[in-house]
Amino acid sequence: VAPRVELDSLGNLIEQPDHLVQSGVVPKGPSKTRFEQIFSQGQRIRGEVCSIIFLPGTGLVGIGTSRKIGGKPRRNFVKRRMRAAIVEAGLDLQSLDCVFMVGTRGVSESYELLSKDVESALKKALAAN
């Protein structure tokens, strides 16, 4: 089980201490080549707010956002919310490399719905793997 992470009212991580990154709690992103491989060859699970695309792997987690969300700052905000939801789910992703794709609903939906959607998608992906 992952240690509890503090979130602000918008669902953003307040801080990411180095020990969380080193312990694997904050997932590392895939290289561009691996990201494209996961995206093109992976299995897909569609949720209410996001989709997860995954392949067996080593625990790499990438997050992609639609340009319809807006400019870079807005897309980065959505990525931070997704990253916080992934950490909060506390599931062991060491057997999967996955990419989360977030559309426009990722901005407008509550953090609670986003978090539940991420957790259920990850559980389905782990069960399918």
ZIURKA-V409700 format. One line per field, one symbol per residue. ss: DSSP state (H for helix, E for strand, - for the rest). A space follows every 10 residues. Layout:
ss=???
//
This chain:
ss=------E--- --E----HHH HH-------- -HHHHHHHHH H-EEEE---E EEEEEE---- EEEEE-HHH- -HHHHHHHHH HHHHHHHHH- -----EEEEE EE--HHHH-- HHHHHHHHHH HHHHHHHH-
//
